[in-house]
Amino acid sequence: MKIELLYFPVSEERKLRTIADELVSNPADRRTAREWAAHLAVSERTLTRMILDETGMSFGRWRQQLQVILALKGLYAGKSIQALSEELGYESVSAFITMFKKALGKPPARYYNETRLS
């Protein structure tokens, strides 16, 4: 069985901690980097640079890491793909499946079945 190395790096930087905390408590939040920057009273460029410097990831990749981790947690807790898609704020199940497949190489049901049986 291949073990996936997934992590959601969280900085001690106050602005990034605020974003991380809010995304963990509301993973369906689809605010863009520009919207987060306005919310935190910094420029979008400053925020995106800060995220890259602190996490080694772009804003989109950083948020996707959290979504994948939460999706896996939900799958192993027995949640349906439909429910996970809604909880994570995807407009459709197919959009969620596409994100999951891009991140882990397999659709969620297949990934779950293969790792659960390994």
C-alpha positions as protocol buffer text, in pm:
chain_id: "A"
residue {
  index: 1
  type: MET
  ca { x: 0 y: 0 z: 0 }
}
residue {
  index: 2
  type: LYS
  ca { x: 125 y: 347 z: -86 }
}
residue {
  index: 3
  type: ILE
  ca { x: 104 y: 588 z: 204 }
}
residue {
  index: 4
  type: GLU
  ca { x: 20 y: 943 z: 102 }
}
residue {
  index: 5
  type: LEU
  ca { x: 215 y: 1220 z: 272 }
}
residue {
  index: 6
  type: LEU
  ca { x: -44 y: 1487 z: 331 }
}
residue {
  index: 7
  type: TYR
  ca { x: -4 y: 1782 z: 557 }
}
residue {
  index: 8
  type: PHE
  ca { x: -157 y: 2123 z: 605 }
}
residue {
  index: 9
  type: PRO
  ca { x: 122 y: 2352 z: 720 }
}
residue {
  index: 10
  type: VAL
  ca { x: 2 y: 2624 z: 953 }
}
residue {
  index: 11
  type: SER
  ca { x: 218 y: 2920 z: 1029 }
}
residue {
  index: 12
  type: GLU
  ca { x: 237 y: 3108 z: 1354 }
}
residue {
  index: 13
  type: GLU
  ca { x: 189 y: 3425 z: 1148 }
}
residue {
  index: 14
  type: ARG
  ca { x: -136 y: 3571 z: 1280 }
}
residue {
  index: 15
  type: LYS
  ca { x: -298 y: 3642 z: 942 }
}
residue {
  index: 16
  type: LEU
  ca { x: -229 y: 3293 z: 810 }
}
residue {
  index: 17
  type: ARG
  ca { x: -345 y: 3137 z: 1136 }
}
residue {
  index: 18
  type: THR
  ca { x: -672 y: 3330 z: 1098 }
}
residue {
  index: 19
  type: ILE
  ca { x: -726 y: 3191 z: 747 }
}
residue {
  index: 20
  type: ALA
  ca { x: -636 y: 2837 z: 856 }
}
residue {
  index: 21
  type: ASP
  ca { x: -866 y: 2847 z: 1157 }
}
residue {
  index: 22
  type: GLU
  ca { x: -1156 y: 2977 z: 951 }
}
residue {
  index: 23
  type: LEU
  ca { x: -1101 y: 2720 z: 674 }
}
residue {
  index: 24
  type: VAL
  ca { x: -1087 y: 2436 z: 924 }
}
residue {
  index: 25
  type: SER
  ca { x: -1408 y: 2550 z: 1091 }
}
residue {
  index: 26
  type: ASN
  ca { x: -1579 y: 2620 z: 757 }
}
residue {
  index: 27
  type: PRO
  ca { x: -1412 y: 2420 z: 477 }
}
residue {
  index: 28
  type: ALA
  ca { x: -1686 y: 2528 z: 233 }
}
residue {
  index: 29
  type: ASP
  ca { x: -1554 y: 2886 z: 248 }
}
residue {
  index: 30
  type: ARG
  ca { x: -1461 y: 2964 z: -112 }
}
residue {
  index: 31
  type: ARG
  ca { x: -1311 y: 3310 z: -62 }
}
residue {
  index: 32
  type: THR
  ca { x: -1032 y: 3387 z: -305 }
}
residue {
  index: 33
  type: ALA
  ca { x: -686 y: 3506 z: -205 }
}
residue {
  index: 34
  type: ARG
  ca { x: -801 y: 3855 z: -305 }
}
residue {
  index: 35
  type: GLU
  ca { x: -1104 y: 3832 z: -75 }
}
residue {
  index: 36
  type: TRP
  ca { x: -895 y: 3699 z: 213 }
}
residue {
  index: 37
  type: ALA
  ca { x: -645 y: 3979 z: 161 }
}
residue {
  index: 38
  type: ALA
  ca { x: -921 y: 4240 z: 181 }
}
residue {
  index: 39
  type: HIS
  ca { x: -1062 y: 4070 z: 492 }
}
residue {
  index: 40
  type: LEU
  ca { x: -718 y: 4083 z: 656 }
}
residue {
  index: 41
  type: ALA
  ca { x: -633 y: 4435 z: 532 }
}
residue {
  index: 42
  type: VAL
  ca { x: -327 y: 4337 z: 328 }
}
residue {
  index: 43
  type: SER
  ca { x: -264 y: 4337 z: -45 }
}
residue {
  index: 44
  type: GLU
  ca { x: -331 y: 4018 z: -238 }
}
residue {
  index: 45
  type: ARG
  ca { x: 35 y: 4013 z: -343 }
}
residue {
  index: 46
  type: THR
  ca { x: 153 y: 4038 z: 18 }
}
residue {
  index: 47
  type: LEU
  ca { x: -83 y: 3762 z: 127 }
}
residue {
  index: 48
  type: THR
  ca { x: 10 y: 3523 z: -153 }
}
residue {
  index: 49
  type: ARG
  ca { x: 380 y: 3584 z: -93 }
}
residue {
  index: 50
  type: MET
  ca { x: 333 y: 3529 z: 280 }
}
residue {
  index: 51
  type: ILE
  ca { x: 152 y: 3199 z: 221 }
}
residue {
  index: 52
  type: LEU
  ca { x: 419 y: 3079 z: -19 }
}
residue {
  index: 53
  type: ASP
  ca { x: 702 y: 3181 z: 217 }
}
residue {
  index: 54
  type: GLU
  ca { x: 541 y: 3025 z: 524 }
}
residue {
  index: 55
  type: THR
  ca { x: 396 y: 2705 z: 371 }
}
residue {
  index: 56
  type: GLY
  ca { x: 589 y: 2643 z: 51 }
}
residue {
  index: 57
  type: MET
  ca { x: 258 y: 2632 z: -136 }
}
residue {
  index: 58
  type: SER
  ca { x: 39 y: 2863 z: -337 }
}
residue {
  index: 59
  type: PHE
  ca { x: -286 y: 2971 z: -174 }
}
residue {
  index: 60
  type: GLY
  ca { x: -488 y: 2735 z: -394 }
}
residue {
  index: 61
  type: ARG
  ca { x: -264 y: 2438 z: -325 }
}
residue {
  index: 62
  type: TRP
  ca { x: -262 y: 2514 z: 47 }
}
residue {
  index: 63
  type: ARG
  ca { x: -640 y: 2521 z: 64 }
}
residue {
  index: 64
  type: GLN
  ca { x: -663 y: 2207 z: -152 }
}
residue {
  index: 65
  type: GLN
  ca { x: -434 y: 2021 z: 91 }
}
residue {
  index: 66
  type: LEU
  ca { x: -678 y: 2092 z: 370 }
}
residue {
  index: 67
  type: GLN
  ca { x: -972 y: 1985 z: 155 }
}
residue {
  index: 68
  type: VAL
  ca { x: -805 y: 1655 z: 66 }
}
residue {
  index: 69
  type: ILE
  ca { x: -724 y: 1584 z: 430 }
}
residue {
  index: 70
  type: LEU
  ca { x: -1082 y: 1663 z: 535 }
}
residue {
  index: 71
  type: ALA
  ca { x: -1218 y: 1453 z: 248 }
}
residue {
  index: 72
  type: LEU
  ca { x: -1010 y: 1153 z: 356 }
}
residue {
  index: 73
  type: LYS
  ca { x: -1116 y: 1198 z: 717 }
}
residue {
  index: 74
  type: GLY
  ca { x: -1480 y: 1204 z: 605 }
}
residue {
  index: 75
  type: LEU
  ca { x: -1443 y: 904 z: 373 }
}
residue {
  index: 76
  type: TYR
  ca { x: -1294 y: 692 z: 650 }
}
residue {
  index: 77
  type: ALA
  ca { x: -1569 y: 809 z: 885 }
}
residue {
  index: 78
  type: GLY
  ca { x: -1826 y: 670 z: 641 }
}
residue {
  index: 79
  type: LYS
  ca { x: -1954 y: 992 z: 485 }
}
residue {
  index: 80
  type: SER
  ca { x: -2086 y: 977 z: 133 }
}
residue {
  index: 81
  type: ILE
  ca { x: -1908 y: 1148 z: -154 }
}
residue {
  index: 82
  type: GLN
  ca { x: -2219 y: 1365 z: -202 }
}
residue {
  index: 83
  type: ALA
  ca { x: -2208 y: 1479 z: 161 }
}
residue {
  index: 84
  type: LEU
  ca { x: -1835 y: 1551 z: 146 }
}
residue {
  index: 85
  type: SER
  ca { x: -1877 y: 1746 z: -174 }
}
residue {
  index: 86
  type: GLU
  ca { x: -2138 y: 1966 z: -8 }
}
residue {
  index: 87
  type: GLU
  ca { x: -1942 y: 2005 z: 319 }
}
residue {
  index: 88
  type: LEU
  ca { x: -1633 y: 2116 z: 129 }
}
residue {
  index: 89
  type: GLY
  ca { x: -1826 y: 2371 z: -78 }
}
residue {
  index: 90
  type: TYR
  ca { x: -1807 y: 2214 z: -421 }
}
residue {
  index: 91
  type: GLU
  ca { x: -2079 y: 2311 z: -665 }
}
residue {
  index: 92
  type: SER
  ca { x: -2106 y: 1955 z: -790 }
}
residue {
  index: 93
  type: VAL
  ca { x: -1998 y: 1606 z: -696 }
}
residue {
  index: 94
  type: SER
  ca { x: -1806 y: 1580 z: -1023 }
}
residue {
  index: 95
  type: ALA
  ca { x: -1601 y: 1892 z: -936 }
}
residue {
  index: 96
  type: PHE
  ca { x: -1514 y: 1735 z: -600 }
}
residue {
  index: 97
  type: ILE
  ca { x: -1419 y: 1404 z: -763 }
}
residue {
  index: 98
  type: THR
  ca { x: -1201 y: 1587 z: -1017 }
}
residue {
  index: 99
  type: MET
  ca { x: -1014 y: 1773 z: -740 }
}
residue {
  index: 100
  type: PHE
  ca { x: -967 y: 1452 z: -541 }
}
residue {
  index: 101
  type: LYS
  ca { x: -845 y: 1258 z: -844 }
}
residue {
  index: 102
  type: LYS
  ca { x: -596 y: 1532 z: -937 }
}
residue {
  index: 103
  type: ALA
  ca { x: -463 y: 1536 z: -581 }
}
residue {
  index: 104
  type: LEU
  ca { x: -444 y: 1161 z: -515 }
}
residue {
  index: 105
  type: GLY
  ca { x: -456 y: 1000 z: -859 }
}
residue {
  index: 106
  type: LYS
  ca { x: -784 y: 814 z: -809 }
}
residue {
  index: 107
  type: PRO
  ca { x: -1149 y: 900 z: -752 }
}
residue {
  index: 108
  type: PRO
  ca { x: -1249 y: 898 z: -383 }
}
residue {
  index: 109
  type: ALA
  ca { x: -1445 y: 571 z: -384 }
}
residue {
  index: 110
  type: ARG
  ca { x: -1165 y: 381 z: -556 }
}
residue {
  index: 111
  type: TYR
  ca { x: -900 y: 538 z: -333 }
}
residue {
  index: 112
  type: TYR
  ca { x: -1100 y: 447 z: -24 }
}
residue {
  index: 113
  type: ASN
  ca { x: -1167 y: 90 z: -136 }
}
residue {
  index: 114
  type: GLU
  ca { x: -805 y: 25 z: -233 }
}
residue {
  index: 115
  type: THR
  ca { x: -653 y: 171 z: 83 }
}
residue {
  index: 116
  type: ARG
  ca { x: -913 y: 19 z: 313 }
}
residue {
  index: 117
  type: LEU
  ca { x: -845 y: -329 z: 177 }
}
residue {
  index: 118
  type: SER
  ca { x: -466 y: -298 z: 181 }
}
